[in-house]
Structures are given as structure tokens and as C-alpha cells.
């Protein structure tokens, strides 16, 4: 009889531990949902974090410039117009024209480097030594 009570007691304790774990998981999930709701209720979108613009806002502005033909001075206005129209939110801080210009130049440099790296294996330096390769770069090959 004592063994049956002990077994039942252990089963109840095991069930209680499982229920406590389940409750803890639900509480964590509720806290995550509340945090998400607070972010949604806030009227601003975070575009600047830890001393720099977020990757998402940088990517968004660069896509507007490179793929949508938006001029360097317009991405902040486009982003805010879309945000306000679709979500009712604003971006309190957006990239300046000078920073967008710098990012565009950086992107072009990275793209040129990738093209050069891809094509450099196709060259035969002994045949072209000292010539300009204007299609790949503007420097002489030694």
C-alpha cells in the first residue's frame, strides 16, 4: 500500500513539474507577445541602434537608390511616406544625403572588387603586361 501511495505521489510530483514548466513557457510567450505589442503600439520605427543605422534601413535606402531609381536626396521622404501611409508610424532618424552618397560609393567599390576578382583569373598577364584593362579596372598590370 505504501508503495502505491509513493508511486502516486511521485506521479503527482512529476505532473506538477511538467505543469510548472508549461506555465513558465506560457508566461515567457506572453511576455514576448506583450513586448511585440508595445513595439507595434509605439508610433516610431527604430532606425538607429548602438550608434549606427540598422542594417534594415540601410538596405531599404540602398534598394530605393539602386533598384527603384530614387535619387540620393529622396529615400528619407519615400521611407517616411510609405511608413506613415501603411502603418501610421514614422522613422525619427534616417540616413542623410551625404551618408547615402558614401554608401553608394562603397557599394560600387565592393561591386567593382567582385567583378575584378571574378575576371582576374581569366586574364593572361604575360600577353597583356603593361596594358590598360579599361573593362575591368583603370590600373596598369605590372
BAFI-29338 format. One record per residue (C-alpha): residue in three letters; x, y, z. Coordinates in Angstrom, 2 decimals, always signed. Layout:
BEGIN
[kepa 'Ala',[X,Y,Z]]
...
***
This chain:
BEGIN
[kepa 'Unk',[+0.00,+0.00,+0.00]]
[kepa 'Unk',[+2.82,+2.38,+0.88]]
[kepa 'Unk',[+4.43,+1.62,-2.47]]
[kepa 'Unk',[+1.24,+2.55,-4.33]]
[kepa 'Unk',[+0.97,+5.82,-2.38]]
[kepa 'Unk',[+4.64,+6.55,-3.04]]
[kepa 'Unk',[+4.21,+5.82,-6.73]]
[kepa 'Unk',[+1.12,+8.02,-6.91]]
[kepa 'Unk',[+2.93,+10.78,-5.02]]
[kepa 'Unk',[+5.87,+10.60,-7.45]]
[kepa 'Unk',[+3.50,+10.70,-10.42]]
[kepa 'Unk',[+1.78,+13.77,-8.99]]
[kepa 'Unk',[+5.11,+15.49,-8.41]]
[kepa 'Unk',[+6.20,+14.66,-11.95]]
[kepa 'Unk',[+2.92,+16.02,-13.34]]
[kepa 'Unk',[+3.30,+19.17,-11.22]]
[kepa 'Unk',[+6.82,+19.74,-12.55]]
[kepa 'Unk',[+5.59,+19.32,-16.13]]
[kepa 'Unk',[+2.73,+21.76,-15.48]]
[kepa 'Unk',[+5.09,+24.29,-13.88]]
[kepa 'Unk',[+7.38,+24.05,-16.91]]
[kepa 'Unk',[+4.39,+24.50,-19.22]]
[kepa 'Unk',[+3.24,+27.53,-17.22]]
[kepa 'Unk',[+6.74,+29.01,-17.34]]
[kepa 'Unk',[+6.86,+28.59,-21.13]]
[kepa 'Unk',[+3.43,+30.23,-21.47]]
[kepa 'Unk',[+4.49,+33.15,-19.27]]
[kepa 'Unk',[+7.59,+33.67,-21.43]]
[kepa 'Unk',[+5.46,+33.55,-24.57]]
[kepa 'Unk',[+3.01,+36.09,-23.11]]
[kepa 'Unk',[+5.92,+38.40,-22.25]]
[kepa 'Unk',[+7.23,+38.13,-25.81]]
[kepa 'Unk',[+3.78,+38.95,-27.19]]
[kepa 'Unk',[+3.46,+41.94,-24.85]]
[kepa 'Unk',[+6.87,+43.23,-25.95]]
[kepa 'Unk',[+5.86,+42.83,-29.60]]
[kepa 'Unk',[+2.59,+44.64,-28.92]]
[kepa 'Unk',[+4.46,+47.50,-27.24]]
[kepa 'Unk',[+6.69,+47.83,-30.29]]
[kepa 'Unk',[+3.61,+47.91,-32.53]]
[kepa 'Unk',[+1.86,+50.46,-30.33]]
[kepa 'Unk',[+4.88,+52.75,-30.39]]
[kepa 'Unk',[+4.48,+55.38,-33.12]]
[kepa 'Unk',[+8.12,+55.24,-34.18]]
[kepa 'Unk',[+10.23,+52.72,-36.07]]
[kepa 'Unk',[+13.75,+52.11,-34.74]]
[kepa 'Unk',[+16.23,+53.01,-37.45]]
[kepa 'Unk',[+19.23,+53.80,-35.27]]
[kepa 'Unk',[+20.68,+51.44,-32.67]]
[kepa 'Unk',[+24.01,+51.22,-30.83]]
[kepa 'Unk',[+25.42,+54.28,-32.58]]
[kepa 'Unk',[+24.61,+53.26,-36.13]]
[kepa 'Unk',[+21.72,+52.89,-38.55]]
[kepa 'Unk',[+20.14,+49.45,-38.60]]
[kepa 'Unk',[+21.01,+47.14,-41.47]]
[kepa 'Unk',[+17.34,+47.03,-42.50]]
[kepa 'Unk',[+17.07,+50.81,-43.01]]
[kepa 'Unk',[+20.42,+50.92,-44.82]]
[kepa 'Unk',[+19.32,+48.07,-47.09]]
[kepa 'Unk',[+15.95,+49.72,-47.69]]
[kepa 'Unk',[+17.53,+53.03,-48.73]]
[kepa 'Unk',[+20.10,+51.33,-50.96]]
[kepa 'Unk',[+17.36,+49.31,-52.66]]
[kepa 'Unk',[+15.42,+52.50,-53.31]]
[kepa 'Unk',[+18.50,+54.09,-54.87]]
[kepa 'Unk',[+19.87,+51.14,-56.85]]
[kepa 'Unk',[+16.72,+49.30,-57.90]]
[kepa 'Unk',[+13.96,+51.89,-57.81]]
[kepa 'Unk',[+15.85,+54.85,-59.31]]
[kepa 'Unk',[+15.18,+57.09,-56.32]]
[kepa 'Unk',[+17.66,+59.98,-56.18]]
[kepa 'Unk',[+20.05,+60.31,-53.24]]
[kepa 'Unk',[+18.02,+63.08,-51.62]]
[kepa 'Unk',[+14.67,+61.24,-51.73]]
[kepa 'Unk',[+14.94,+57.93,-49.77]]
[kepa 'Unk',[+14.10,+59.52,-46.38]]
[kepa 'Unk',[+10.94,+61.11,-47.81]]
[kepa 'Unk',[+9.97,+57.88,-49.59]]
[kepa 'Unk',[+10.52,+55.77,-46.46]]
[kepa 'Unk',[+8.52,+58.13,-44.23]]
[kepa 'Unk',[+5.69,+58.44,-46.76]]
[kepa 'Unk',[+5.35,+54.67,-47.08]]
[kepa 'Unk',[+5.60,+54.12,-43.32]]
[kepa 'Unk',[+3.03,+56.79,-42.47]]
[kepa 'Unk',[+0.64,+55.70,-45.19]]
[kepa 'Unk',[+0.78,+51.97,-44.49]]
[kepa 'Unk',[+1.46,+51.78,-40.75]]
[kepa 'Unk',[+0.82,+55.22,-39.31]]
[kepa 'Unk',[+4.38,+55.25,-37.95]]
[kepa 'Unk',[+7.38,+57.47,-38.58]]
[kepa 'Unk',[+11.11,+56.93,-38.68]]
[kepa 'Unk',[+12.57,+59.60,-36.39]]
[kepa 'Unk',[+16.07,+59.34,-37.83]]
[kepa 'Unk',[+17.01,+58.47,-41.40]]
[kepa 'Unk',[+20.19,+58.49,-43.42]]
[kepa 'Unk',[+21.41,+61.84,-44.74]]
[kepa 'Unk',[+22.17,+62.52,-48.39]]
[kepa 'Unk',[+25.92,+62.54,-47.67]]
[kepa 'Unk',[+25.79,+59.18,-45.90]]
[kepa 'Unk',[+23.70,+57.71,-48.72]]
[kepa 'Unk',[+26.26,+59.04,-51.19]]
[kepa 'Unk',[+29.06,+57.42,-49.20]]
[kepa 'Unk',[+27.16,+54.10,-49.02]]
[kepa 'Unk',[+26.54,+54.19,-52.77]]
[kepa 'Unk',[+30.24,+54.76,-53.43]]
[kepa 'Unk',[+31.10,+51.94,-51.04]]
[kepa 'Unk',[+28.67,+49.61,-52.83]]
[kepa 'Unk',[+30.18,+50.50,-56.20]]
[kepa 'Unk',[+33.69,+49.82,-54.88]]
[kepa 'Unk',[+32.64,+46.45,-53.46]]
[kepa 'Unk',[+30.89,+45.53,-56.72]]
[kepa 'Unk',[+33.95,+46.55,-58.75]]
[kepa 'Unk',[+36.17,+44.45,-56.50]]
[kepa 'Unk',[+33.92,+41.44,-57.02]]
[kepa 'Unk',[+33.98,+41.91,-60.79]]
[kepa 'Unk',[+37.75,+42.29,-60.74]]
[kepa 'Unk',[+38.21,+39.18,-58.58]]
[kepa 'Unk',[+35.95,+37.18,-60.86]]
[kepa 'Unk',[+37.71,+38.30,-64.05]]
[kepa 'Unk',[+41.32,+38.37,-62.88]]
[kepa 'Unk',[+41.63,+34.60,-63.35]]
[kepa 'Unk',[+40.56,+35.00,-66.99]]
[kepa 'Unk',[+43.49,+37.30,-67.80]]
[kepa 'Unk',[+46.78,+36.16,-69.20]]
[kepa 'Unk',[+49.21,+38.69,-67.70]]
[kepa 'Unk',[+52.19,+37.66,-69.86]]
[kepa 'Unk',[+50.28,+38.54,-73.04]]
[kepa 'Unk',[+48.78,+41.77,-71.64]]
[kepa 'Unk',[+51.57,+43.02,-69.37]]
[kepa 'Unk',[+51.65,+46.80,-69.14]]
[kepa 'Unk',[+48.35,+47.38,-70.93]]
[kepa 'Unk',[+45.28,+49.09,-69.54]]
[kepa 'Unk',[+42.26,+46.90,-68.87]]
[kepa 'Unk',[+39.52,+49.51,-69.03]]
[kepa 'Unk',[+36.75,+46.93,-68.91]]
[kepa 'Unk',[+38.00,+45.54,-65.59]]
[kepa 'Unk',[+39.97,+48.35,-63.90]]
[kepa 'Unk',[+41.83,+51.54,-64.74]]
[kepa 'Unk',[+45.23,+50.49,-63.40]]
[kepa 'Unk',[+48.17,+49.05,-65.32]]
[kepa 'Unk',[+49.07,+45.46,-64.60]]
[kepa 'Unk',[+52.74,+45.33,-63.55]]
***
